[in-house]
C-alpha cells in the first residue's frame, strides 16, 4: 500500500489516481463508503497509515458480473486481460496474467464466486490497475493483481500515458 503513496508523491501533480473499493473479493470491503479511510488507518494495513490525498475514492462498486458498474464493463472490453509476464509466480498452474480464480485454503480448496456470469475478462482480485491516456482518456494498459503498482512506473508506462 505504501507503493501507491510513492507513485502519488512522484506523479500526483500530473496523474489522477482513482480507487474503486469492491466487496466481490472475499468480502474484504464490508465497510460503508465513509468507513474505508478508517479501515486503512486502523485495520488494513493499520498503524495510522493514510493513503495519499491524491487518491480519489469512489463508492464501493461491483467490478464483475451483471451488476458491474459501466466503467468496469468498458475498461474490461477495451483491455481484456492484464499485461503481466506469462510466469506462474504463485505456483497456481497458470500464468499470472491468465489466472482468474484460485482455490482458497480453509474453504475445502474451493472458491465461492460472488458474481455471475464469470467472464474471461473479469477483474481477478483486489488491486488490478488500469492506466489511461492523460489526453485521450483511453485505456492503454491493464496490470494484474500480482503486478504491484510499484512496477507500473518501471517501464515508462506513466510517461507514455501522459503523452496519449
Buried (B, 14 or more C-beta within 10 A) or exposed (E): EEBBBEBBEEBBEEBEBEBBBBBBBEEBBEBEEEBBBEBBBEEEEEEEBEBBEBBEBEEBBBBBBEEBBEBBBEBBEBBEBBBBEEEBEEEBEEBBBBBBBEEEEEEEEEEEBBBEEEBEBBBBBBBBBBBBBBEEEEBBBBBBBBBBBEBBBEEEBBEBBEEE
